[in-house]
Amino acid sequence: MKKQDSGSKPKLSAKDTVAASPALKELFKDGICDLYWAENHLVKNLPKMISSATSPVLKGAIESHLTETKGHVARLEKVFELLGEKPIAKKCDAMEGLSKEGESIIEETEAGTATRDVGIILASQKVEHYEIASYSGLFQLATTLGLTEIADLLEQTLAEEKLADVKLNDIAQNEINYKAAEEA
């Protein structure tokens, strides 16, 4: 059965949503504040992961991502500027929990082992997946709200987070998981 065109415009278009939904824009800003806290927290937390890792490849990947994360903070500050807001960090309970889980893995695994590196990768990928979900959702909201320049900034960060996840996966598959499997 062929769907007929009703001839009416969609109830919510990007242009209408900006003016019609201050609650949606507030939800968006709240998400940006949450990510701002999360990214700043990672800037402080990633050096612990670097110093706890054994594999030079893993250390290098986390060091590279630390540099990117500082760029993510700067991009979010640009988002605040475009929104006409001062950068405000709202505690991100999810990132705090994921960070604590990563710290527990380090405490519960033996220093200098590939097993610890596997744990660091697992913890790091959980963080990446949280960030991918957050940036993806906020990118979609920015697009819906007609915030094109902000959407572009969020999309850049989203691409970097996805690439970081792929790099971690490659390191695990091509090196560290096998070394950990051989440990006594």
N, C-alpha and C positions, 0 to 999 in steps of 0.2 A: 504494500500500500504506500503510495507516494504522499509525503508530507506536504501540505499546502502552506504557502507563505501567507501569514496573517496580514501582512501589509503594515504591521506596526513595528516601531523601533524596539530594540531590546530595552528592558526595564532599567538595566544598569550599563551604561557605557563608561569608558574611562573618563571622559570629560564630565559626565554627570556625577560620577562617584566622588570626585574631588570635592565638589561643593556640597553634595548631599550626605556624605557620611563622615562626619568628624570623628565618630567612634572608630571607624576603620583606620583613619589616619593616626589616631591615638594608639591603636593596637600596633600599627606599623612603627611608630616612634618608640614605643615600649620595647619592641623587638630589636630595634637598633641600639637602644640603651643596654639591653641584655647582651648583645653581641660585643658591644664596646667593652663591657666588663670582662667578658670571656676572652677576648683577644688580648687585653692588657694582662689578664691572669696568666695566659699562655706565655707571654713575653717573660714573665717572672719564673714560670714553671719549666719551660723547655730546657734551660741550662742544667737543671737537675737530671733530666733525661739524658742529655748529652754526656754528662760526667759519669752517669751510671752505665751507659752502653759500652760494649767491648768492641764490636765490629767497627772498623774505620769507615766502612760504607754507610752503616747506620748512623754513626756520629755525624758524618758529612751530610746525610739527608736531613737530619734533625737541625743541624746548624743552618743549612740552606732554608729550611722552613721557618726557623726563628727570624731570619732576615725578612722573609716574606710576611711573617706575622706582624712585624713592625710596620711593614707597608700596609697591612690590613687595618691596623690602628689608624694610620694616617688617612686611609681612604674613608674610614668611618667618621673621622673628624671632618672630612670634606662633606660627607653626607649631612652631618649636623649643620655645617655652614649653609649648605643648599636648602636645608629645612628652616634656616633662620633661628637655629637653636644653639645653645652652648653644649659642648660635649658633656654628657652625664652618663655615668656608669651605674647600671642597676644590677645588683648582685645576681649572677646567673647560677642558680642552684644546680642545674644540670652540669655545667662545666666544673663547678666545685666538686661535685660527686665523682665525675670522671677523673679529675686530677687526683683525688684521694685514692681512687682505685689504682691508678698508676703508681702512686707512692707505695701502696700496699704491696703491689707486685714486686717493686724493687726491694722492699724490706723482706719479703718472703722467698726471694730467690738468691742464689749464691752469686756473689760478685765475680766478675770475670768469666761468666759462663754464657754460652749461646742460649741457654734456657732463659736467662734474664733478658737477653736481647729479644727473644721471641715474645716474652711478656711485655716488653717496652713497645714492640710493634703492635701487639694486640691492643694495648691501652691507647696508643697513638691513633690507631685506626678507628677506635670508638670515638675519639675526639673528632677526627676528620669527618666521620659519618654524621655526628651531631652538627658540625659546622656546615656540611653540605646541605643537610635538611633545613637548617636555619637560613642560610643564604639563599637557597632555592625558594623557600616560602616568601622571604622578604623581597626577593627579585620579582616574584609574581605579584605581590602586593604593590610594589612600586610601579610596575607596569599598569596594573588596574587603576591606580591612583593618578596615572598620567605623569609620573615623576621620571621622565625618560633619562635625564642625566644621572640621577641616583640609581636607576635600574642598571645603567651601563657600568657604574662603579661596582655595584653588587655582583653583577655578572662576571666582571674581571676576577673578583675574589673567589667566586664560586668555581671558576675554571682552575684557579690555583689550588684550591682545596681538593678538587677532584684529582688533579695531577699528583698532589702529595700522597693521596690514598693509593694511587696506582704505583707510585715509587715504593711505598712501604710494602705493598703486596709483592712487587718484583723482588725486593731485597729478601723478603721471607721465603719466597718460592725458589729463588736461585741460589741462596747461600745459607741463611741462618737456620731455617727449619731443619735442614739436613745435618748441620753441625750439632744442633741440639739433640737430634735423634740418636747421634752417636755417643753422646755424653753418658758416663756411667751413672 
